[in-house]
Amino acid sequence: MKTLLCDGLVITMDSGRRVLRADILVENDRIAAVTPRAEGSEKPVEGTADDGTEVVDLHGMTVIPGLVQAHMHVTQALFRGLCDDLALMEWLRERTWPMEASHTMESNAASARLAAMELIRSGTTSLIDMGTTLHEDAVFEVMAETGLRGLFGKCMMDMGDDLPSVMREEPAACIRETERLIRRWHMAENGRLRYAVAPRFVPSCSEALLASARDLARQNGLRLHTHASENLGEIALVEARCHERNVRYLDRIGYTGKDVVLAHCIWLDEEEKRILADTGTHAVHCPSSNTKLSSGIAPVAELRAMGADVALGLDGAHDHMDGLMEVRQASILQKALTHDPKVMPALEALEIATRGGASAMGQAEDLGSLEPGKKADLAVLDMDMPHSLPAWGRDPVQRVVYQATRENVVHTMVDGRFLYRDRRFLTLDPVRTLADAERFCAEVMKRGNIPPVSSLFCPER
């Protein structure tokens, strides 16, 4: 199968960070060629060429590598707006954990499908997701169906006084279920779906569970994905139990290295920053989540200057899963943190959202840029919209980073297959997805006896 994407303004994110008018030839699931287009060349004609190649006219549009969200909780998509105005530990104990504990296989699938719908619509093609303790098969099934690429893992927890009992597992049972999921899903869908071993964070995991998870991941060549140093309360819990700071503790027990993805990494001392840089550990910046929970702002520009690998993540139930909006947040919050408008320029923000995420996934050779041999994962944007005009004299990368939202996305492609074309979903039913989200959210709240945040509009379902 061949598709020729003609005459787009291509932000390649290749080693030269080239931006050029070009045709992209896709053969099956990979990019076969990126061919610069000569000035004055004929406008492409959509249709099917004599050799069977489908020709798609992208004249006037901008093409970017598919965005990578390197830390997410798609299981929380049903909960947005129900967990507001709380700090992290209260957010978990009072709302998020009780709701996760009340999921069924069907409601978890509805949540994952709602997240997938928003991700596809905003140009995200890959993600690293930390599921909940239960019903992880539902997430894999939805991602297989919708066509997204990613690393997914069952959330692992075995301790915590405020943790619902149904989510607290004995380490041996937790490892057995993780092993089953690895056998069932790792490298499924021709390698599009992969497993990442996902202990939630130090406060909810015994050292025995952390050690078993670490060994399981490394025996199977899998990514380790956990949270670290997100909140001052979390830091205090870790120090009280482990008698050292979070990242130092994780480093001591083997949770650093090129195969480790640490979400957040806000409250780091100088030694911990150096540990991340020296070990090649991937830090994931989650700007909207971190500011919504008042956790803080990760020192991303400083980490990158030290040589650390940084990626971008949308996290969980924090109002939106618009990947393009998050790229903008990543840039502007570093400017606010440092009081320097030159810090984290647009190109660097797009780098962490594409190449940085591909590296965190362990798939830098296949993802993160638009160049021959790589996977055909991309998004096409129409920048001729009121919020992203005028265009004359503007830098195209800056326009995408500072002005684009999901409203600009026209097409999203993964593995050479359109998941979203001409602003229409091809792998999910949006009407059913939205209706299921409402229905299953209400069921989760009732099942868990969780009160709504407002009684003004809570219709019976």
N, C-alpha and C positions, 0 to 999 in steps of 0.2 A: 504494500500500500504506500503510495506517495502523495504528499501534499506540498504544494508550492505556495508559501506565504509571501506575497509579492508587494514590494515597494513600501515596506514599513520603515519607520525611523527606529533602528535597532540599537538599544542600549545593551551592548554585548556583555559587559562585566568580565571580558576576557583579560588576559594578563596586561594588555595595553589599555584597558578600559575604553575601548573604541566605541564611538557613537557614529553610526553611518546609515544612510539610506541603503537598504539591501533587500534581497530576496533570501528567504530561508527555505531550503529544501529539506523536507522531513521524509525519511524512508522508514516505514514501520514505526519503531519507538524512539528513533534517534535522529539527530540533526546530521544530514549528509553534507550540506554546504551552506555557507553564508556568503553570498555573492554581492559585492557592492554594485549599486545600480547607477548607471551613467546618467548625468544630467541630460534632460530632454528626451529620455527613453520613453517609449510608448506606454500609455496607461494600460495596466494589465486588464485582461478580460476574464471575468470569473466563469467557471465551468469546468469541464473535463477535457484535458488535452488529448491528442491522438494516442499517446502512450498510456492513457488511463490516469495520469496525474491530475488530482483535483487542484484547481487554481483558485486561491482566495485573495481577493484584492484588499490590501491593507493601506492603500494610499491615504496619507494624511493621519495615519495612526502611529502609535508608539508601542514598541514591543520590548518587554523586559523579561529577564529570567523569572520563572515562577518563584514567588516568595516562599521562604522556609520559616515556619514557626517552631522554634527549637524547644519550647516548653509550653504545654497546654494541658487542660483538663476538660475534654469535651463532655465528660459526664456532668459537668456543672452548667451546661448551656441552658438547661431548664430553669436554673435558679437565679438568673440575672434579675436584679431589682428586688430580690428577697433577702439580700445579705448586705444591705448598704449601711454606711456610716458606722462601721465597726473596725477596730484594729484586728490584726491577724489572728491572735489566739482566741479572742472572743468570736470573731468571724467563723473560725473553725468549730469551736465548741458549741456555740449557741445556734448556728444555722446550718453551716455547710456539712459537717459530719452527720447530724441527724437526718438531713435530706438525702445525702449519699446512702446512708444506712437503709433508707426507705425505698430505694430503687428496686425495680424488678428488671428482668431481662428486657421486657418490652419498653419500659420507661427509659432505661439506659440507651436502648437503640434509638428511641425518639430524640433523646438529648444529643446523641452523636450525629444523627441525621440533620438536626437543626444546626449544629456547629458546622458540619460539612457544607451545608447550603451557604452559610455566610462566608466560609473560607473560600469556596470556589468562586463566589460572586466577587470577592475582593482580591483575586489574583494569587491566592495561596495555593500551592501545589503539593507541599510536603509539610509534615509536622512530626514532632516528637511529643507523644502524649503519655501522661501518667494517669491511668485509669483510676477507678475506685477499687475497693477490695473485692467486690462482687461483680459477677456478670460481665467479665471482660470479653467473653466471646461475642457479645452483642456489638462492642465497638469494632472488633475486627470484621464482623460480618457487614456492618454498615460501610466501612472503609473499602472493603472488597467490592461492594455494590456501587458505591458512588465514584470510585476511580481515583481517590486521593492516594498519595504515597506517604509512607511514614513508618516510624518506629513507635510501637505501642507496648505497654506493659501493665500488668495488674499491679495496683498499689499495694505495697506490703507494709503491714503494721502489726505489732504484737504487744504494745503497751500503751498506757495513758489512762489516767483515772477518768477523764472526761470523754474517752472514746466509746461510742456505742459498742456493746458487747458483741454484736453480730459482725463488727469490723475488726475485732481483735482476734488474731489467729495464733495458734501455736506455731513456732518457727518451722517445725517439720512439716506440718500440714500446708503452711504457706508455700514452702519450697516445692512440695509435691504438686500443688496446683500450678505453680509457675512452670515447672518442668513439663506438665501436660500442655499448657498453653504454648510453650516453645515448640514442642513436637508438632502441635496442630497448626501453628500459624507462622512460625519463622520461615521467611523466604517464600511465603504464599504469593499467589498472583504474579508468578514469574519474578519474584524478588521485590515486588512493589511494597509488600507488607513484611515488616521485620519486627523482631522482638527487642525490647530494651528492658533490662531488669530494673525494677522501680521501687526500692524502699522509699517511703514517703519523706521522712527526715529524722534526724537524730532523736528529737523528743518523743517520737512514737515508735521507735525501733530499738530493741535491745542490741547490745553488741554482738550477741550470738546470731541474731537475725541478720544484722549488717554483714557479719563475716560470711555467713552462709550464702547471702545474696551476692556478695563480691566473688566468692569462689565459683558459684554457679555461672555468673556472667563470664568470668575469664576462662573457665573450662569450655565454654561454648562460643567464645569469640564475640560476645555481645556487649553493647553499651550498658554502662551503669548510669542511671538517671535519678537524681534526687534533688532536694531543696537544701540550700545552705545560706545562713546569715542574712535572712530576709528581714528580721524584725529584732528590736532590742530585747523584747520579752523572750523570744526564742533563744537569743544569745545567752541570756541569764539562765534559762533552763539547762542549756548545754553545759555551761560553766559550773553550775551547781552539781550536775551529775557526773561530768567527766573531768572536771577540774582543769579545763583548758578551753581555749577559744575554739569555735566550731570548725573552721577550716584546718586549724592545726590538728585537731582531733581526727578529722576525716583523712588528712594526710598520713597520720600515724597508723591508721587502720587500713590503709591501702585504697582510699577513695579519692585519689588524684591520678592524673595521667591522661593520655590522649583518648582513652576509651571512656572517660568520665565526663558527664554533663551535669553541671551544678547550676540550678536555677536561682536567680536573684543576685546573690553575692554583693549585698549592699554594705553591710557593716564589717569591713575588713580592716585589720591593722596592716602596717607596712610589711610585716613578715608574711602575712597571709596573701597579700597581693603578689609578693615575690614567689610564693609557693605556686600560685596558679600560673604565673608566667613561666617559671622554670620547668614545671611538669607538663605543660601543654594541656592542662585541664580546660575544658570549655565552660566559660561563664555565660549564662543567658540573662540578658537584660530584659526586664518585663516592665516597661515604663508606666503604662496605664494602671496596671495592677498595683504596682508599688506606690504610686501617688494616691490612688483611690483608698488604699488601706493605711495611708500615712506612714508607710514603712520607711520611706526615704528614697533616695536616688542613687543607683549604683554608679561608682566612679569609672564608667566605661572608657572615657577618653584616656584617663590615667592608666587603666589596665592595658589598653591597646598600645599606648606609648611604651609600656614596659615589655611588650611582646606577647601579651596574653591573647588567647583566642576568645573572641566574643561573638555571640549570636543573639538573635532577637526572639522574644516569645510573647504571646498574647495572654498566657496563663488561663484563668478560669472565668468565673461568673462576675465579670467586671464591666458590664454594660455593652460591650461590643466585641466582635471578633473580626474587625476590619483590618486586614494586614497592612494595607496602605496607610491608614491612619496611624498605625503603630510605628511605622518607619518615621513619620514626621515627629511623633512624640519622642522617639529615641534621640533625634537630633536636637530638638529645642530644649529638652530637659537638661542635656549636657551643657548647653549655653547658660541656662539658668543656674545650674550647680556651680559653674566655674566663673560666672560673670564675664564670659568671653564669647562674643558672637562668632568668632572664627573656629571655635572648638566644635568637633563633630560636624563638619560640612556635609552637604547632601550626599556626595559620593560615598563618604565613609558610612553614613547611615544605611545607604542601599547595599553597601558591601556586607555589613553584618546581617542584613535581612536576606541575603542571597548566598554569597560565598561563605560567610561565617556559619550560616545554618547548614549548608552542605557539608562543611568540615565537621560540625558537631554530630551530624548523622553518620559520619564515616564514609561519605559518598562524594567527596570533593572531585573525584575523577569523573563522575557522571552528572553532577548537578551544580547549580550555582552560577552558571554563565551560559551564553548562547554561542557555541562554537562547534565545529564538526566533531563528531564522535560522541558528543554528550547526549543525554536523554532530552527528548523534545518535551520539556516541561517549561511552559511560558505563559505569559499573559499579554493580551493586547488591549491597549487603552486608547480611548477617544478623548484627547485632551481639549477638543473644541467645545467646551462647556462653560457656562458663565463663571463658575468658581475657578476655572483653570485658564482663562483668557484675560488679556490678550497674550499672543504668543511671540509677537515680533521682537527679535533681539534677546529672547530669554534663553537661558541654559536649559536644555531638555531634562537633564538629571535633576536640577533644582525644581523644575516644574512638577516632575513626578513626586519627588520627596515632599515638597512643601504644599502642593496643591491637589494632588490626586487623592481620590477616595474610591470606594467601591462603585460609586456612580459612574466613574470613568471606564470601568472594565466592560469590554465588549465580548471578548473570548478568553477562555481559560483552557489550556491543553496540558494533559499529563500523558506521558508515554506515547506521544503522537496522536492522541485521541482527544477530541473536543469533549470536555465535560460541561462547558458553558459556551454557547455559540449565539451570536447576535442577541445577547442578553437573555437567552433562553436556556434553562437547565435541561440537560440531555440524559442525566443519570439518576435523577430523583424527581419526584412529583412535588412541586412547591406547595400546592394546595393541601395535599395530604400531610406534608411535613409540618406545616404551620398548625393545622388542626390537631395533629397528634401531639404537638408540643403543648398546646393549651390543655388538652385532655389529660395527658399523662402528668403534667405538672400538678394539676388539681388532685390527681390520684395519689401522687407521692406525698403531698402535703397532708391529705386526709389519712393516709396509711400511717404516717409518722406522727399524727396528732400535732402537727406543726402549725401554729397560728399564722395567719397572713399578716403582713405588715400594715394593711389597711382594710377596713371593713366597708369602704365606700363602694367598691365594685368587685365583688367576689361572687360571680354568678354560680348557681348550682350546675354541676355537669354530670 
